[in-house]
Amino acid sequence: MKFRACAIFCVAMAGGVPAWADGFALDRVYHPYVEPMEREIEWRMRGYPADADVGERLQMHQIAYGQAIGERWFAELYAVGQSEAGAALEPEGWEAELRHQLTEQGEFWADWGLLFELEREHGDVWEASSGVLLEKEHGQWSTAVNVSLGVEWGRGIDRELETRLAVQTRYRRSPLFEPAIELHAAEDTLAVGPAVLGELRLGNRRSLHWEAGVYAGLDDRTPGRSFRAGLEFGF
């Protein structure tokens, strides 16, 4: 399947199935690679400001520890907290994540991986999902596509299927600075905007990876402005 045809298929899939439980599908775009023996500490934040078009200010924070299992698996465990309208950060739940690198980089027309997630929110609400990760390099440009399908269940909610799509095209200008454009789509989210990524090598297998983005909502269900940021310390 050609890369352009695959991307069109992913967009169509994300538009035709119900969306994620929290209704706010903005998050990190994953790449299908695993570094053997790597360990990392990660922080992520996403949200929208108080003057956004939808609702009050919301921020979600995640702190995680992860490590490689063998040469092609990477496991990570997150603690999740939420802050609304200037209130203190409160625990929201936890999330476990398992990523698998399927192909060697450059082995096929695109690089492939899998992502599995299990999340528990306070109030006994669960969500399990699995997804496909792909990345295609074309010159100094690289495009990553994430497509996920999941199910939510728990107290007071109906069991339903959920999908999510994230697409990132970035220009590999240098390891320290890679500008990108991203698209995030689900039933209650359709947003696009610029992002920047970078990685600082600190020697002895240590590195600091950072990324940030700001996004514009493209429909009346998505906040007019939203943002995300993240830091990873690998060792």
TORGU-536594 format. One record per residue (C-alpha): residue number from 0; x, y, z. Coordinates in nm, 2 decimals. Example, Ala and Ser with C-alpha at 12.3 -4.5 7.8 and 13.67 -1.06 7.14 Angstrom:
<r><nr>0</nr><X>1.23</X><Y>-0.45</Y><Z>0.78</Z></r>
<r><nr>1</nr><X>1.37</X><Y>-0.11</Y><Z>0.71</Z></r>
This chain:
<r><nr>0</nr><X>0.00</X><Y>0.00</Y><Z>0.00</Z></r>
<r><nr>1</nr><X>0.14</X><Y>0.34</Y><Z>-0.09</Z></r>
<r><nr>2</nr><X>0.21</X><Y>0.58</Y><Z>0.19</Z></r>
<r><nr>3</nr><X>-0.04</X><Y>0.84</Y><Z>0.08</Z></r>
<r><nr>4</nr><X>-0.32</X><Y>0.58</Y><Z>0.04</Z></r>
<r><nr>5</nr><X>-0.24</X><Y>0.45</Y><Z>0.39</Z></r>
<r><nr>6</nr><X>-0.27</X><Y>0.80</Y><Z>0.54</Z></r>
<r><nr>7</nr><X>-0.60</X><Y>0.86</Y><Z>0.37</Z></r>
<r><nr>8</nr><X>-0.73</X><Y>0.53</Y><Z>0.51</Z></r>
<r><nr>9</nr><X>-0.62</X><Y>0.63</Y><Z>0.86</Z></r>
<r><nr>10</nr><X>-0.81</X><Y>0.96</Y><Z>0.84</Z></r>
<r><nr>11</nr><X>-1.12</X><Y>0.79</Y><Z>0.72</Z></r>
<r><nr>12</nr><X>-1.10</X><Y>0.53</Y><Z>1.00</Z></r>
<r><nr>13</nr><X>-1.07</X><Y>0.79</Y><Z>1.27</Z></r>
<r><nr>14</nr><X>-1.36</X><Y>0.99</Y><Z>1.14</Z></r>
<r><nr>15</nr><X>-1.61</X><Y>0.70</Y><Z>1.14</Z></r>
<r><nr>16</nr><X>-1.59</X><Y>0.55</Y><Z>1.49</Z></r>
<r><nr>17</nr><X>-1.68</X><Y>0.70</Y><Z>1.84</Z></r>
<r><nr>18</nr><X>-1.40</X><Y>0.89</Y><Z>2.02</Z></r>
<r><nr>19</nr><X>-1.19</X><Y>0.87</Y><Z>2.34</Z></r>
<r><nr>20</nr><X>-1.35</X><Y>0.88</Y><Z>2.68</Z></r>
<r><nr>21</nr><X>-1.22</X><Y>1.21</Y><Z>2.81</Z></r>
<r><nr>22</nr><X>-1.32</X><Y>1.38</Y><Z>2.48</Z></r>
<r><nr>23</nr><X>-0.98</X><Y>1.55</Y><Z>2.45</Z></r>
<r><nr>24</nr><X>-0.75</X><Y>1.34</Y><Z>2.22</Z></r>
<r><nr>25</nr><X>-0.45</X><Y>1.57</Y><Z>2.21</Z></r>
<r><nr>26</nr><X>-0.13</X><Y>1.38</Y><Z>2.31</Z></r>
<r><nr>27</nr><X>0.21</X><Y>1.27</Y><Z>2.21</Z></r>
<r><nr>28</nr><X>0.27</X><Y>1.13</Y><Z>1.87</Z></r>
<r><nr>29</nr><X>0.46</X><Y>0.79</Y><Z>1.91</Z></r>
<r><nr>30</nr><X>0.74</X><Y>0.66</Y><Z>1.69</Z></r>
<r><nr>31</nr><X>0.78</X><Y>0.29</Y><Z>1.63</Z></r>
<r><nr>32</nr><X>1.14</X><Y>0.26</Y><Z>1.77</Z></r>
<r><nr>33</nr><X>1.28</X><Y>0.10</Y><Z>2.08</Z></r>
<r><nr>34</nr><X>1.64</X><Y>0.15</Y><Z>2.21</Z></r>
<r><nr>35</nr><X>1.77</X><Y>-0.17</Y><Z>2.38</Z></r>
<r><nr>36</nr><X>1.86</X><Y>-0.12</Y><Z>2.75</Z></r>
<r><nr>37</nr><X>1.71</X><Y>0.23</Y><Z>2.76</Z></r>
<r><nr>38</nr><X>1.54</X><Y>0.36</Y><Z>3.07</Z></r>
<r><nr>39</nr><X>1.36</X><Y>0.69</Y><Z>3.10</Z></r>
<r><nr>40</nr><X>1.17</X><Y>0.93</Y><Z>3.33</Z></r>
<r><nr>41</nr><X>0.90</X><Y>1.12</Y><Z>3.14</Z></r>
<r><nr>42</nr><X>0.67</X><Y>1.42</Y><Z>3.21</Z></r>
<r><nr>43</nr><X>0.39</X><Y>1.52</Y><Z>2.99</Z></r>
<r><nr>44</nr><X>0.13</X><Y>1.80</Y><Z>3.00</Z></r>
<r><nr>45</nr><X>-0.16</X><Y>1.89</Y><Z>2.78</Z></r>
<r><nr>46</nr><X>-0.45</X><Y>2.13</Y><Z>2.81</Z></r>
<r><nr>47</nr><X>-0.62</X><Y>2.45</Y><Z>2.70</Z></r>
<r><nr>48</nr><X>-0.63</X><Y>2.80</Y><Z>2.86</Z></r>
<r><nr>49</nr><X>-0.92</X><Y>2.95</Y><Z>3.05</Z></r>
<r><nr>50</nr><X>-1.03</X><Y>3.17</Y><Z>2.76</Z></r>
<r><nr>51</nr><X>-1.06</X><Y>2.87</Y><Z>2.52</Z></r>
<r><nr>52</nr><X>-1.38</X><Y>2.84</Y><Z>2.33</Z></r>
<r><nr>53</nr><X>-1.49</X><Y>2.53</Y><Z>2.52</Z></r>
<r><nr>54</nr><X>-1.52</X><Y>2.51</Y><Z>2.90</Z></r>
<r><nr>55</nr><X>-1.27</X><Y>2.63</Y><Z>3.16</Z></r>
<r><nr>56</nr><X>-0.90</X><Y>2.59</Y><Z>3.19</Z></r>
<r><nr>57</nr><X>-0.79</X><Y>2.22</Y><Z>3.20</Z></r>
<r><nr>58</nr><X>-0.45</X><Y>2.07</Y><Z>3.24</Z></r>
<r><nr>59</nr><X>-0.36</X><Y>1.70</Y><Z>3.25</Z></r>
<r><nr>60</nr><X>-0.01</X><Y>1.60</Y><Z>3.38</Z></r>
<r><nr>61</nr><X>0.16</X><Y>1.26</Y><Z>3.35</Z></r>
<r><nr>62</nr><X>0.47</X><Y>1.14</Y><Z>3.53</Z></r>
<r><nr>63</nr><X>0.62</X><Y>0.80</Y><Z>3.41</Z></r>
<r><nr>64</nr><X>0.90</X><Y>0.56</Y><Z>3.44</Z></r>
<r><nr>65</nr><X>0.98</X><Y>0.33</Y><Z>3.15</Z></r>
<r><nr>66</nr><X>1.24</X><Y>0.08</Y><Z>3.04</Z></r>
<r><nr>67</nr><X>1.32</X><Y>-0.15</Y><Z>2.75</Z></r>
<r><nr>68</nr><X>1.25</X><Y>-0.52</Y><Z>2.77</Z></r>
<r><nr>69</nr><X>1.48</X><Y>-0.70</Y><Z>2.54</Z></r>
<r><nr>70</nr><X>1.56</X><Y>-0.54</Y><Z>2.20</Z></r>
<r><nr>71</nr><X>1.21</X><Y>-0.46</Y><Z>2.07</Z></r>
<r><nr>72</nr><X>0.97</X><Y>-0.40</Y><Z>2.37</Z></r>
<r><nr>73</nr><X>0.94</X><Y>-0.09</Y><Z>2.59</Z></r>
<r><nr>74</nr><X>0.71</X><Y>-0.07</Y><Z>2.90</Z></r>
<r><nr>75</nr><X>0.61</X><Y>0.24</Y><Z>3.08</Z></r>
<r><nr>76</nr><X>0.39</X><Y>0.32</Y><Z>3.38</Z></r>
<r><nr>77</nr><X>0.22</X><Y>0.66</Y><Z>3.43</Z></r>
<r><nr>78</nr><X>0.07</X><Y>0.84</Y><Z>3.72</Z></r>
<r><nr>79</nr><X>-0.20</X><Y>1.09</Y><Z>3.59</Z></r>
<r><nr>80</nr><X>-0.32</X><Y>1.41</Y><Z>3.76</Z></r>
<r><nr>81</nr><X>-0.56</X><Y>1.68</Y><Z>3.65</Z></r>
<r><nr>82</nr><X>-0.61</X><Y>2.05</Y><Z>3.73</Z></r>
<r><nr>83</nr><X>-0.92</X><Y>2.26</Y><Z>3.64</Z></r>
<r><nr>84</nr><X>-0.97</X><Y>2.64</Y><Z>3.65</Z></r>
<r><nr>85</nr><X>-0.68</X><Y>2.72</Y><Z>3.88</Z></r>
<r><nr>86</nr><X>-0.74</X><Y>2.43</Y><Z>4.13</Z></r>
<r><nr>87</nr><X>-0.46</X><Y>2.22</Y><Z>4.28</Z></r>
<r><nr>88</nr><X>-0.35</X><Y>1.92</Y><Z>4.08</Z></r>
<r><nr>89</nr><X>-0.54</X><Y>1.61</Y><Z>4.19</Z></r>
<r><nr>90</nr><X>-0.47</X><Y>1.24</Y><Z>4.12</Z></r>
<r><nr>91</nr><X>-0.68</X><Y>1.12</Y><Z>3.82</Z></r>
<r><nr>92</nr><X>-0.56</X><Y>0.76</Y><Z>3.78</Z></r>
<r><nr>93</nr><X>-0.28</X><Y>0.55</Y><Z>3.62</Z></r>
<r><nr>94</nr><X>-0.19</X><Y>0.41</Y><Z>3.28</Z></r>
<r><nr>95</nr><X>0.03</X><Y>0.12</Y><Z>3.17</Z></r>
<r><nr>96</nr><X>0.18</X><Y>0.12</Y><Z>2.82</Z></r>
<r><nr>97</nr><X>0.37</X><Y>-0.14</Y><Z>2.61</Z></r>
<r><nr>98</nr><X>0.53</X><Y>-0.05</Y><Z>2.28</Z></r>
<r><nr>99</nr><X>0.67</X><Y>-0.31</Y><Z>2.03</Z></r>
<r><nr>100</nr><X>0.90</X><Y>-0.24</Y><Z>1.74</Z></r>
<r><nr>101</nr><X>0.80</X><Y>-0.47</Y><Z>1.45</Z></r>
<r><nr>102</nr><X>1.06</X><Y>-0.38</Y><Z>1.18</Z></r>
<r><nr>103</nr><X>1.42</X><Y>-0.26</Y><Z>1.16</Z></r>
<r><nr>104</nr><X>1.46</X><Y>0.10</Y><Z>1.06</Z></r>
<r><nr>105</nr><X>1.47</X><Y>0.12</Y><Z>0.68</Z></r>
<r><nr>106</nr><X>1.38</X><Y>-0.25</Y><Z>0.64</Z></r>
<r><nr>107</nr><X>1.06</X><Y>-0.18</Y><Z>0.45</Z></r>
<r><nr>108</nr><X>0.89</X><Y>0.11</Y><Z>0.27</Z></r>
<r><nr>109</nr><X>0.79</X><Y>0.23</Y><Z>0.62</Z></r>
<r><nr>110</nr><X>0.89</X><Y>0.14</Y><Z>0.98</Z></r>
<r><nr>111</nr><X>0.62</X><Y>-0.03</Y><Z>1.19</Z></r>
<r><nr>112</nr><X>0.53</X><Y>-0.08</Y><Z>1.55</Z></r>
<r><nr>113</nr><X>0.25</X><Y>-0.16</Y><Z>1.79</Z></r>
<r><nr>114</nr><X>0.12</X><Y>0.02</Y><Z>2.10</Z></r>
<r><nr>115</nr><X>-0.09</X><Y>-0.13</Y><Z>2.38</Z></r>
<r><nr>116</nr><X>-0.24</X><Y>0.08</Y><Z>2.66</Z></r>
<r><nr>117</nr><X>-0.44</X><Y>0.01</Y><Z>2.98</Z></r>
<r><nr>118</nr><X>-0.58</X><Y>0.30</Y><Z>3.18</Z></r>
<r><nr>119</nr><X>-0.78</X><Y>0.33</Y><Z>3.50</Z></r>
<r><nr>120</nr><X>-0.95</X><Y>0.65</Y><Z>3.61</Z></r>
<r><nr>121</nr><X>-1.09</X><Y>0.72</Y><Z>3.95</Z></r>
<r><nr>122</nr><X>-1.45</X><Y>0.61</Y><Z>3.98</Z></r>
<r><nr>123</nr><X>-1.37</X><Y>0.26</Y><Z>3.85</Z></r>
<r><nr>124</nr><X>-1.36</X><Y>0.35</Y><Z>3.48</Z></r>
<r><nr>125</nr><X>-1.12</X><Y>0.15</Y><Z>3.26</Z></r>
<r><nr>126</nr><X>-1.00</X><Y>0.19</Y><Z>2.90</Z></r>
<r><nr>127</nr><X>-0.79</X><Y>-0.06</Y><Z>2.70</Z></r>
<r><nr>128</nr><X>-0.66</X><Y>0.02</Y><Z>2.35</Z></r>
<r><nr>129</nr><X>-0.42</X><Y>-0.11</Y><Z>2.09</Z></r>
<r><nr>130</nr><X>-0.27</X><Y>0.08</Y><Z>1.79</Z></r>
<r><nr>131</nr><X>-0.05</X><Y>0.07</Y><Z>1.49</Z></r>
<r><nr>132</nr><X>0.25</X><Y>0.30</Y><Z>1.46</Z></r>
<r><nr>133</nr><X>0.42</X><Y>0.38</Y><Z>1.13</Z></r>
<r><nr>134</nr><X>0.69</X><Y>0.62</Y><Z>1.02</Z></r>
<r><nr>135</nr><X>0.81</X><Y>0.70</Y><Z>0.67</Z></r>
<r><nr>136</nr><X>1.12</X><Y>0.90</Y><Z>0.59</Z></r>
<r><nr>137</nr><X>1.15</X><Y>1.10</Y><Z>0.27</Z></r>
<r><nr>138</nr><X>1.47</X><Y>1.30</Y><Z>0.25</Z></r>
<r><nr>139</nr><X>1.50</X><Y>1.52</Y><Z>0.55</Z></r>
<r><nr>140</nr><X>1.13</X><Y>1.49</Y><Z>0.62</Z></r>
<r><nr>141</nr><X>0.97</X><Y>1.22</Y><Z>0.83</Z></r>
<r><nr>142</nr><X>0.60</X><Y>1.14</Y><Z>0.88</Z></r>
<r><nr>143</nr><X>0.46</X><Y>0.94</Y><Z>1.17</Z></r>
<r><nr>144</nr><X>0.10</X><Y>0.81</Y><Z>1.18</Z></r>
<r><nr>145</nr><X>-0.06</X><Y>0.66</Y><Z>1.50</Z></r>
<r><nr>146</nr><X>-0.40</X><Y>0.49</Y><Z>1.47</Z></r>
<r><nr>147</nr><X>-0.56</X><Y>0.34</Y><Z>1.78</Z></r>
<r><nr>148</nr><X>-0.88</X><Y>0.14</Y><Z>1.86</Z></r>
<r><nr>149</nr><X>-0.99</X><Y>0.09</Y><Z>2.21</Z></r>
<r><nr>150</nr><X>-1.28</X><Y>0.01</Y><Z>2.44</Z></r>
<r><nr>151</nr><X>-1.40</X><Y>0.18</Y><Z>2.76</Z></r>
<r><nr>152</nr><X>-1.60</X><Y>0.02</Y><Z>3.04</Z></r>
<r><nr>153</nr><X>-1.68</X><Y>0.07</Y><Z>3.41</Z></r>
<r><nr>154</nr><X>-1.93</X><Y>0.21</Y><Z>3.66</Z></r>
<r><nr>155</nr><X>-2.20</X><Y>0.43</Y><Z>3.51</Z></r>
<r><nr>156</nr><X>-2.08</X><Y>0.42</Y><Z>3.15</Z></r>
<r><nr>157</nr><X>-2.18</X><Y>0.23</Y><Z>2.84</Z></r>
<r><nr>158</nr><X>-1.92</X><Y>0.00</Y><Z>2.68</Z></r>
<r><nr>159</nr><X>-1.82</X><Y>0.16</Y><Z>2.34</Z></r>
<r><nr>160</nr><X>-1.54</X><Y>0.15</Y><Z>2.08</Z></r>
<r><nr>161</nr><X>-1.31</X><Y>0.45</Y><Z>2.05</Z></r>
<r><nr>162</nr><X>-1.06</X><Y>0.56</Y><Z>1.79</Z></r>
<r><nr>163</nr><X>-0.79</X><Y>0.81</Y><Z>1.77</Z></r>
<r><nr>164</nr><X>-0.56</X><Y>0.94</Y><Z>1.49</Z></r>
<r><nr>165</nr><X>-0.24</X><Y>1.14</Y><Z>1.52</Z></r>
<r><nr>166</nr><X>-0.02</X><Y>1.25</Y><Z>1.23</Z></r>
<r><nr>167</nr><X>0.31</X><Y>1.43</Y><Z>1.26</Z></r>
<r><nr>168</nr><X>0.53</X><Y>1.55</Y><Z>0.97</Z></r>
<r><nr>169</nr><X>0.86</X><Y>1.69</Y><Z>1.09</Z></r>
<r><nr>170</nr><X>1.17</X><Y>1.84</Y><Z>0.93</Z></r>
<r><nr>171</nr><X>1.49</X><Y>1.69</Y><Z>1.06</Z></r>
<r><nr>172</nr><X>1.69</X><Y>2.01</Y><Z>1.06</Z></r>
<r><nr>173</nr><X>1.92</X><Y>1.90</Y><Z>1.35</Z></r>
<r><nr>174</nr><X>1.89</X><Y>1.67</Y><Z>1.65</Z></r>
<r><nr>175</nr><X>1.84</X><Y>1.98</Y><Z>1.87</Z></r>
<r><nr>176</nr><X>1.56</X><Y>2.13</Y><Z>1.67</Z></r>
<r><nr>177</nr><X>1.30</X><Y>1.96</Y><Z>1.45</Z></r>
<r><nr>178</nr><X>1.00</X><Y>2.18</Y><Z>1.35</Z></r>
<r><nr>179</nr><X>0.68</X><Y>1.98</Y><Z>1.28</Z></r>
<r><nr>180</nr><X>0.31</X><Y>2.01</Y><Z>1.19</Z></r>
<r><nr>181</nr><X>0.06</X><Y>1.78</Y><Z>1.37</Z></r>
<r><nr>182</nr><X>-0.30</X><Y>1.66</Y><Z>1.32</Z></r>
<r><nr>183</nr><X>-0.50</X><Y>1.51</Y><Z>1.61</Z></r>
<r><nr>184</nr><X>-0.85</X><Y>1.36</Y><Z>1.53</Z></r>
<r><nr>185</nr><X>-1.12</X><Y>1.18</Y><Z>1.72</Z></r>
<r><nr>186</nr><X>-1.50</X><Y>1.22</Y><Z>1.75</Z></r>
<r><nr>187</nr><X>-1.47</X><Y>1.52</Y><Z>1.99</Z></r>
<r><nr>188</nr><X>-1.13</X><Y>1.64</Y><Z>1.87</Z></r>
<r><nr>189</nr><X>-1.01</X><Y>1.79</Y><Z>1.54</Z></r>
<r><nr>190</nr><X>-0.70</X><Y>2.00</Y><Z>1.59</Z></r>
<r><nr>191</nr><X>-0.39</X><Y>2.10</Y><Z>1.39</Z></r>
<r><nr>192</nr><X>-0.09</X><Y>2.31</Y><Z>1.47</Z></r>
<r><nr>193</nr><X>0.29</X><Y>2.35</Y><Z>1.48</Z></r>
<r><nr>194</nr><X>0.52</X><Y>2.16</Y><Z>1.71</Z></r>
<r><nr>195</nr><X>0.89</X><Y>2.15</Y><Z>1.78</Z></r>
<r><nr>196</nr><X>1.10</X><Y>1.86</Y><Z>1.90</Z></r>
<r><nr>197</nr><X>1.47</X><Y>1.82</Y><Z>2.00</Z></r>
<r><nr>198</nr><X>1.71</X><Y>1.60</Y><Z>2.18</Z></r>
<r><nr>199</nr><X>2.03</X><Y>1.68</Y><Z>2.37</Z></r>
<r><nr>200</nr><X>2.28</X><Y>1.40</Y><Z>2.40</Z></r>
<r><nr>201</nr><X>2.45</X><Y>1.41</Y><Z>2.74</Z></r>
<r><nr>202</nr><X>2.70</X><Y>1.12</Y><Z>2.70</Z></r>
<r><nr>203</nr><X>2.71</X><Y>0.78</Y><Z>2.86</Z></r>
<r><nr>204</nr><X>2.37</X><Y>0.68</Y><Z>2.71</Z></r>
<r><nr>205</nr><X>2.21</X><Y>0.99</Y><Z>2.87</Z></r>
<r><nr>206</nr><X>1.98</X><Y>1.22</Y><Z>2.67</Z></r>
<r><nr>207</nr><X>1.72</X><Y>1.48</Y><Z>2.73</Z></r>
<r><nr>208</nr><X>1.43</X><Y>1.49</Y><Z>2.47</Z></r>
<r><nr>209</nr><X>1.18</X><Y>1.77</Y><Z>2.46</Z></r>
<r><nr>210</nr><X>0.87</X><Y>1.86</Y><Z>2.26</Z></r>
<r><nr>211</nr><X>0.60</X><Y>2.12</Y><Z>2.26</Z></r>
<r><nr>212</nr><X>0.31</X><Y>2.22</Y><Z>2.04</Z></r>
<r><nr>213</nr><X>0.01</X><Y>2.46</Y><Z>2.01</Z></r>
<r><nr>214</nr><X>-0.30</X><Y>2.37</Y><Z>1.82</Z></r>
<r><nr>215</nr><X>-0.61</X><Y>2.53</Y><Z>1.66</Z></r>
<r><nr>216</nr><X>-0.95</X><Y>2.36</Y><Z>1.68</Z></r>
<r><nr>217</nr><X>-1.11</X><Y>2.29</Y><Z>1.35</Z></r>
<r><nr>218</nr><X>-1.47</X><Y>2.23</Y><Z>1.46</Z></r>
<r><nr>219</nr><X>-1.71</X><Y>2.35</Y><Z>1.74</Z></r>
<r><nr>220</nr><X>-1.64</X><Y>2.05</Y><Z>1.96</Z></r>
<r><nr>221</nr><X>-1.26</X><Y>2.12</Y><Z>2.00</Z></r>
<r><nr>222</nr><X>-1.12</X><Y>2.41</Y><Z>2.21</Z></r>
<r><nr>223</nr><X>-1.01</X><Y>2.70</Y><Z>1.98</Z></r>
<r><nr>224</nr><X>-0.66</X><Y>2.68</Y><Z>2.13</Z></r>
<r><nr>225</nr><X>-0.48</X><Y>2.39</Y><Z>2.30</Z></r>
<r><nr>226</nr><X>-0.12</X><Y>2.30</Y><Z>2.38</Z></r>
<r><nr>227</nr><X>0.10</X><Y>2.02</Y><Z>2.50</Z></r>
<r><nr>228</nr><X>0.46</X><Y>1.97</Y><Z>2.62</Z></r>
<r><nr>229</nr><X>0.68</X><Y>1.69</Y><Z>2.73</Z></r>
<r><nr>230</nr><X>1.03</X><Y>1.61</Y><Z>2.87</Z></r>
<r><nr>231</nr><X>1.21</X><Y>1.27</Y><Z>2.87</Z></r>
<r><nr>232</nr><X>1.53</X><Y>1.19</Y><Z>3.04</Z></r>
<r><nr>233</nr><X>1.68</X><Y>0.88</Y><Z>2.90</Z></r>
<r><nr>234</nr><X>1.96</X><Y>0.69</Y><Z>3.08</Z></r>
